[in-house]
Amino acid sequence: MMLPLHLPWQSRNLGLQASAAMERHISGNSTDLESFGISQSGPKLLQSLLSTTFRGLSEDFHIIDGQLQSSTYQIVNVIGNGGRGIGFWTAANGIVRELNSTNSKANLGAIIWPGDTTSPPKGWMIPSNGKKLRVGVPVKDRFTEFVKTTWNSDTNATTFAGYCIDVFDAVMAALPYVVLYEYISFATADDHAKMAGTYNDLVYQVFLGNCDAVVGDITILANRTQYADFTFPYTESGVSMIAPIKDNKSKSAWVFLKPLTWELWVTSFCSFVFIGFVIWVLEHRINEDFRGPPSHQLGLIFWFSFSTMVFAHREKVVSNLARFVVIIWVFVVLILTQSYTASLTSMLTVQQLQPTVTDVNELVNKGEYVGYKNGSFVQGLLKRKKFDEHKLVPYNSPEECDELLSKGSGNGGIAAAFDEIPYIKLFLGRYCSKYTMVEPTYKADGFGFVFPKGSPLGLDVSRAVLYVTEGDTMVNIERAWFGNQSTCPDPSSLVSSNSLGVGSFWGLFLIAGVASFSALLIYTALFLYEHRHVLSRFDPNVSIWRKFVVMARHFDQKDLSSHTFKKSEWRGTSMHAVEPSPNITNCPPPSTSSFSLHASPNTNGTSSPSSFSNHSDANFFRDQQATLSPPPNGQTPREIVPPIELSNPNQDRPGALEFVDENP
């Protein structure tokens, strides 16, 4: 606002003279600026302004050395319709308690802030009316860990405590400004321990204006948001199931079969048999340990493969392909046996806590009784899940819920209980050794504070809720009211009793199968290539089965070209053929007289056609003793000297050795 200047009469005179002089100069052309003249009264006008002083609305007008001098201001604390002085402000000394003092502002008078408090506000948004918020609190006689109201008849006052109360106090303290509030119990007039309605009625009190806010275990529901606003939830949201836990440590006599599923047992058995067959095929033609009667060879297939479980196989493997297969298979068996041992040990020793119920649909199909907290919206949720209304059992306290679960569904109790996660955490804090929380978790929004619709305070409280829940304050409050649940078993860490399946070992079986099939294919290809001359002599009209039988007979023969059969040919003097002369078939047994062994000088002759080949049976002496008969008529038996041909590695042809009768 511009203030008029009250100039002295001389100054006004000077102004009029200057104005008249200027009018004479610009009368000809009002836009000719160069024709403007200079007033001769300027110095006098300046001197008049500098010497002018007067009192304005805000300060005195006084110019010293060309500068307008600032006035002194008094700081006033306005309280209602009155005020009280706090101090002064001057350009030279700033804020001081007294004008003639240079003390700092620390000695100023106390400031009374709105709400009759000396505490300065934390921000700019301060309640305009300075009244305390009326915060409604439900009255509870169960689950008092959340909200606990105590009426004192002597003082006619109610004290409030609990988890929700502590969280609200922490949230309000985290606001950027001070908000005064007081708790009001939602109780009947004649009984302060009885709630005056339902939780929906308490929320509706905010809509009616009887409360400025509501604090308690109030769940955020869609129908309640029609009348009031909710802050962000300050508890974990969701509805889940409580089920008893039992120790599944098996005491059955067949527990040793449980570590593996029946699919893995069958797969392992087939793999053992197949590996044994592959090793037999690779070793049959070149290894004496894998030859013999069919029954012996069949038993050897099972023995060799299954003995690898305890690494007790004693048969020597000479084929490189067989060694390759055995190495791979022993590795598979090692992993399989170690896993089996670990799983069986766990089943026999480790406590296996498992819930008795794991599926909600199972409860519905069997018609089991289930429980819910009395007065909770969970009842409607269970009805929507197709539970029979007559199978729903309400409970009023954790102790009553424990009693119902202990009885069981068939003995007047319940098989499981459904509740919100905050109540479940409270329940498990007491009975974590007997029960556990079972998935799934149905969606719910948790607990929130209630404020009137459109309240700016509700937005600030929501921000403060996020700040509190992210810090350690929330953890300390939960520990104070719900106890330390670190000693309770974690449901996610409960030992599983599931048996090991094929899915855990399919990679190992795949490696062993590929190695075995590869070795078998390589061996088959080499065998067919070595006997291609046999296949080439077949008549084209011969059936495939006949060809298979012929090749099987060749497969059953020893592979004399193998190094395993050649080793005996260079070990000193080796006997390759021993056969009796044909004239001794029915000769009497030799007498007890001695035999002499002579070398036959006929080293260039051919061997007798009746002599054994290099691959005949060497049990000559045993067989002859069994076939010889005593001489007739009591005649003295003659000593028979059968010729024996032995190979001599030092000669070009084998020499002949024969037994000579020393009594002609």
PyMOL commands that set and color helices and strands:
alter all, ss='L'
color gray80, all
select helices_A, chain A and resi 9-26+33-35+42-50+105-107+163-173+199-208+224-226+255-257+262-283+288-290+294-307+320-349+360-366+378-384+389-391+398-407+409-411+421-431+456-469+472-482+485-487+491-493+502-504+506-530+532-536+544-556+563-569+582-584+620-627+632-634
alter helices_A, ss='H'
color red, helices_A
select strands_A, chain A and resi 53-55+60-64+67-68+73-79+82-90+94-96+133-138+148-152+157-161+181-186+213-214+229-230+239-247+353-355+370-373+392-395+416-420+435-442+450-451+595-600+643-645+656-661
alter strands_A, ss='S'
color yellow, strands_A
deselect
rebuild
show_as cartoon
